[in-house]
């Protein structure tokens, strides 16, 4: 079992140390639990259903801070990477700036519903990406 559900204090501190006034994209890779694990065991639903609840309840907050989904796809296989990794959901969310992301995650309304995500997710990656120049070739 992994602990890649919420950022560590060190990871969150690193995120907050980066510029807050530039547009960012967040690459999200999510592996869901078969059965969601609610702390109080109040709901017995699949991880997919719990994540759906998270999406429905966090969506208005995400939209209010200016977030938008740029791309969403269905992972099919890991071509390069650990064979043990399996992703059920993949998407890229765009925020007008890092401050907007921070505003979302500290919002009391978001804090009140993030337990659905925590109950649903078995493993995840959340990778902040800045904007780079585009071109026709792979480059650093």
PyMOL commands that set and color helices and strands:
alter all, ss='L'
color gray80, all
select helices_A, chain A and resi 9-17+47-64+98-106+108-111+115-120
alter helices_A, ss='H'
color red, helices_A
select strands_A, chain A and resi 24-32+68-73+89-95+121-129
alter strands_A, ss='S'
color yellow, strands_A
deselect
rebuild
show_as cartoon
